[in-house]
Amino acid sequence: MKNCEMKLEGNILTIKVDISKEFGKSSSGKSIIIGSTEGNVSIPGKEDIKIGLNVYRKD
């Protein structure tokens, strides 16, 4: 994962992303990547629940 933190407290999933960071252009070159799970990943403590997250801005 790039610049993504997940925390599960009870039934509440909290996702933290620092929007001041950048990781370069997307593969299409149309946006700048800020954070990503880089595909679908399991949430902490619940392997059967998946999340896919992309945070970006237009270039």
N, C-alpha and C positions, 0 to 999 in steps of 0.2 A: 504494500500500500504506500501511496505517496501522500504525506501531509494529511492523513485521516486517522483520528482516534475514535474508538467506539467503546462505550461503557454501558453495561446492562445492570440496572438497579431494579429488582423486582420485575415488573413487566414494562419498564420504561427504558428504551434504547436512546442513549445520548450520543450524538456524533459531533466531533469537534474538528474544525478545519480552520487553519490560519490563512485568511484571505490575503495577507500581505505577501505570501510566497508565490513563486512562479517556477514552473518546471519546463519551460520552452513550449514550442509549437506542437499542436496535435499532428497526427499523421497526415491529415488533409491540408494542414497549414492555415486553416481558417480561424483557429482559436488558440488561445494560450491556456495551458493546463495549470490549474491552481491546486487541485487535489484529485485523487482517484483511488478507488479500491483495486484498480487494474483488473477488472472482471468481477465476477460474482464470488463472494466470500461468505463464510459462515459468520454469524454474529457471535460474540464471546459467550460461551456457556450454553449455546443452543445450536449445535452443529446442523440440525435439520432446517434451520431458518437461514436464508441467504439474503445478501444485499449486494447491489451493484450501484456504485456512486461515482459520478463525474462532476467536478466543479471546474468551470472554465469561464473565460471571457472572450469576446470577439477580438480578433487581432486588428 
